[in-house]
Amino acid sequence: MVCDSAAHNGGVSAVLLQQARGLQAAGIRVYVFAMFGPVDCALTLHTDGVVCMYNTPMPRNRLAEIWNLASVPALHNYLDRFSRRDTLVHIHALSGGLSPSLAMALRAANFSYVITAHDAGWACPTGYFYHFGKAAPCSYVPLSAACIASRCDKRSYLHKVYKVIKVATLDYVSHLKRDAAAILVPSAMLGERLHSRVPPCTPLVTLPNPVNAVDEGPRDAPGEGFLFVGRIWEEKGILEFLQTLAGHYSLTVVGDGPRRDELAKRYPGVVFKGWLAQDAVAREMRLARALIVPSIQLDAFGLVVAEALAMGVPVVVSDRAGAAEMVQSGVNGFVVDMAQPQQLMDACEALMDTRQARTMCRNAYVSYWRSPLTTAIYVDALLAIYRSVVPPVDRGRQSNSR
């Protein structure tokens, strides 16, 4: 597995860890090549080896993020220890240190590989399919003339040009997507938006992310307030969440980000918990009446949606989140258009009816566990993809000998 960081720092690393744990349980030997450490202890436990080019994060190097030449011989030399007959490379992230230049190493070593596109950055230059200047979703085809001319970046047009160069390098210089055996996406929504930038010869496969959830039974009663879990960034919808609901309902925010202190001062009635460990996040979810996921950008999946449903917690989710596919409005939560704040307010008002909330808690639990996104189910689907790419070593040897 190839990724920018071997540390646990968000959704990608959570998927990476679940994949490693599941593959190891299936008898597959798992190795990780990363740009930066420190290596997460759990990742060490569930792999046969983790190699980092640097033990700690380094200052950002914009040119290296476009084309990192140093990583090419590093990966090529690392691959020398493996046999291409029974080894597959799975790329998870190349935007925070590594770069599409790794395609050179993969071609030179002649290894088959798949990519998991965890976000819209594999097609959209800004990575959001959102026009920050217009405060509205973007419908332009990535790298079209209209896209390139659009002043949509939340920082500056010069920064947008840098990102256009990154995506153009990915597609027209590295050909990383063209030569992939498959590109996996965690939701159909993301797949639809990436489709125009995926070569016709490369299969695009929807494979929902694995969820680290334990069946503890449905909740006895709904909680009290509404909960936000995530990074405190504008694109996560934190501003809309607070502007719409603060002063009307009890709100709790779990997460950190550059605007946390500012928002905590502006909304003194809201409880800001900061970043919490996974077990502490789970406790906060169980205490909530509902989880709110108010993303204004295209959110590829949203693990917290599945985690909440698994606990019997209804979810009010933006229609910009891929995990909205798991929510039926009025049944186990509500899907809302964040451009219409009243929809968010109406959903929360409906959930304040205790009888309806109790029913939706039960529905949330039942709907998730009817088709759970367990690591075992994810790995079964993943291995089917792997084995279609790398054939068994020989007919008399089991394929889980890799």
N, C-alpha and C positions, 0 to 999 in steps of 0.2 A: 504494500500500500504506500502511496506517495502523497505527501501533504506538506503544507508550509510549516506547520508547527506540531510537535509531539506533546505539547502541553494541553491540558484541558481548559479550553477558553471559549466554549460556545457550542452551537448546534452541530457544526461539522465534526468537532472532536467527540461529541456524544455519539454520533453515528459511527464514527471510526472505532470507538471503543466497543460498541455493541456488535459491530461487524467482526472485530477481532475475537471477541469472546465467543460469538456464535460459530465462527469458522474453526476456532480451536476445539470447541466441543464436538464438532463434526469430524475431527481428525485431520484437519488441514493445518499445515505449518504456515505460520503467518509472520511476516517481516515488515518493518516500516522504515521508509527512507524519508527523512524530513529535513527541512532547512534549519529550523531552530528548535532548541530545547527550552526549558528543562523537560525531561521526559516524565510524563504522568506515571505515577506508580502503578495504577491499574492497567495502563497500556503495557508496561513492562511485564506484568503478571500474565497477561493474556496473549503475548506474542513470543516468538522464538528469537527475536532480536530487533532492536531499534537503533538506527544510526542517524545522527544529526550532524549536519555540516558545521553547525555552531551550537555550543551548549546553552547559550542564552540568546534572547532576541537581540538583534542589532538595529542601529538606526536605519530608517527607511532609505532605500536607494531607488529612486524612480526609474533610472535607466536599467538597473538590474531587474526590476519588476517587469519591464518590457522584454528584455532579452538577457538572461543571466548565463553568461558563458561559463562561469566557474562551476555551475551545477552539472554541466554536460559531462565532463570527464569523471566527476564524482559519482554520478549515477551509473555511468558506463562501467566504471571499475567495480562498483558494488554489484552490478548484475553479473559480473564474471563468475561469481560463486554459484550461480544458479543455472539449471538446465532449461532451455527454452521449450523442451519437450513436455515438461510437466509444471511450468511456472507461468503465472499470469500476473501482469502489473495492473493494479487498480489505482487510478489517479483520483484524488479527492479535492485537492485545492492547490492552485498555482498562482495566486494573486497577491500574496503577502510576503514574498521572498523568493520562491521559485518562479519559473516562468515557462511559457510554451517552448522555450529552447530545448526542454527535455525531450521533445520529439526527435531531436538529432541523436540523442543517446539511445532511444528506443529503436530507431531505425537501424542504427549501426550495430546494435546487439541483436536485432531481429526478434524482439519480444512482442507477443500479442498483448494488447492492453484494452481496458475499458475505462470509461470516465463516468463519475457521478457528478452531474451538474447540480450543485446544491443551491445555486441562486441564478438570478437573471444575468449576472456578469459574464456568463458564457456567450451572450449575444448582445445585450444592451450595453453601450459604453458606460453609462452611469451605474448600471447594475440594478436599476429600480423600476424601469418602465414607468417613470413618474416625472412630470414636468414641474420642477420646483418653482420656476418663474410664474407659471399659471396656476399652481396649486391644484393640479388635476392629473389623472392618469394619462400616460403618453401612448398614442396608438401608432406612431411612426414605425415603419419597418427599420430595424437596426442597420446602420451604415448607408441608408438611402440618403439622397441629397437633402431631403427635408430633415432627416435625423441629424446629419452633420451640421446643418445650418442652425438647428434649434439651440437656443440658449437655455437649456433645461437643467444644467448642473446646479447643485445647491451652493457651490463655491464661486466659480467663475467660468467664463467661456474658455479661457486658457486651460483650466483644469479639464474641461470637457474635451478639448483637442488632445490632451495627453491620453485620456481614456479611449478616444477614438483610435489613436495610434496603437494602444494595447490590443484592442479587439481586431484591428486590421492585421497586426502582426500575428495574432493567434490564427486568423483564418487564411491569410494570403502568404505568410512567410513560413510559419511552422507546419501548417497543414495537420495540426494535432487532431482536430475533430475528423478530418477526412480519413485518416488512417486508423482511427479507433475501431475496434471490433464492435462496440456498441456504446451509446451514451445513455446513461440511466438518469431519470428524473423522478423526484419524490411525489409529484402530483401531475395530473393531466393538465391543469391550468398552466404550470410552468412549461410543460411539453409543447403546448399550443403556441406559447409566445416564443419559444426557442426554435420552432420548426423552420422558420425562414432562414435561419443561420446554421442549420445542420445540413451537411452535404447529403444528397439523395441516397448515396451508397452506404451511409452510416445508419444502422438501426437506432431508433429512438424508443426506449423502453421505459414505461412507467412502473416504478417499483417504490411504493411508500416506505419511508424510513422506519427502522425498527424502534419500538418504544419500550423503555425500561419500566414497565408497570407490573404491579403485583395485585392479584385479585384478592382484595380485602373485604369484598361484599359491598352492597349498596349502603349509602348513608342512611341513618335513621331519620334525620331531619335536615332541612337546608340550613346553611349558615346565615350570617347577618349581612355583611358588606360585600362590595364588589372588588375584585382583585385584578391587578395588572402585573404581569410577569414578563420581564424582558429588558433589553438595553434601553436606557433613557436617551433615545435619539428621536429626532423629529419624524423620521420615516416610519417609526414604529407606532405613530399615532398618539403618543403620550400627551401632546398638547391638546388634541381634540378630546381625548379621554377626560382630562382635567377640566377643560373649559366647559364641557357639556355636563359633567356629573358632579363636580366639586360643589359642595354646599347643598346638594340635594340628597346625597346618599353617603354612607360610610365607605371610604375608599382606602385601599392599601396598595402600595407600589413596592414590588420586589424587583430589584435590579439596580444597576449603576450606570453612570454615563456623565458626559461633560456638563449636562444641565441639571443634574440632581440637586445641588445646593441651591441654585437659583429658584427652581420650582418648589422646593421644600419651603423656602421663605415666602414665595408668592401664595402658596396654598397651605397655610399652617394647620388646617383641619384634616389634611390628608396624612396618613401614616406612611413614611418612607423607610423601608426596612433595609435598604442597601442590598448588596449581593449576598445570597444565602446558599448554603450547601443544599444538595438535592433533597435530603430528608427534611430539612427545614422548609423548603419550598412546598413539599408535599403536605406538610402540616398546615401551612397557610392556605393551600387549596381546599383542604377539608373543612376549614373554618369559614370559607367564603360562600356566599349565596350563589355566585356565578363568577366565572373567569371572563374577563373582557380582553379580546385581542383586536385592537382598533387600527391595524396597519393601514397606512395610506399608500404605501408602495406595494409592489407585487412581492408577497412573502411566499417563497417557494413551497413551504409546507407549514411548519409551526408545531413542533413536538409538544408544546405545552397544551395544545388543544386535545390531542389524544390522551395525554397524561391526566388531564382534568376529567375527561369523559370516563376514563377507566376507574376513577374514584367516585363516579356518580355526581360529578359537579357539572351543571349546565354551562354552556359556553355561548357568549355573545361574540361573534366573530365577523370581521370585515370581509366583504366579498372580494377583497384583494388578496386574501390568504388562501393558499392551496388547500389547507386543512378545512376550509369551509365545506369541502366535499363531504366531510364527516358529520356535518350539522344539518338537521332538518328543522327549519323554522317552526317554532311552536311545539316541537316534540322534545328535542334534547337541548334546545338552545335557540338562538336566533342568528340569521345571517343579515348583516346590515350594510348599507351604503354609507361610508363615513363622510361622503360629501353632503349627506342629509342628516345633520345632528339629531333631528327629532326622532329618527329611526332608532338611534342608540338610546335616547331617553325613553321611548315607548317600550323597548325591549326590557329595560331595567324596571320600568313601572309594572309591566306584566309579571316579572319575576318577584315582585314584592308581595304578590298574592301567594300566601303560604301554601294554600292547597295546590295551586298550579305549580309552584316551585317544587313541592314534594313530588308531584307526578313527573316533572321534568328531570329531577334527580334520578328517579328510578329508570326513566327512559334513557338517560345518559349512560348509566351503568350497563343496562341491557344491550343497548345499541353497540357499545364498544366491544363487550365480551362476546357478542354474537359473531363478530369478525375481528378478533384482536390482531394488533400489529406486533406480534411477538417476535423476538429475535430468531427463534427456531423457524418460524414461517418465512421470515425475511431471508434467512440463510438458505433454506430449501430453494427458494426462487433464484437467489444469487448463484448457487451452485449449478442450477440448470443453465443459467446464462454462461457461466464459466466453462462448463463442459461442452457447450456448443462452440466454444472458441478454441479451447485446448483439448484435443482428443485424449483418451486414456493412453498411458504409456504403451501398454500392450493388452491384448484381449484377456490374458490370464491374470492380470494384476488389477486390483480394485483401484478405482479412481481416487479414493480418499487417501492414497499413499502419497499424495503431493505434500 
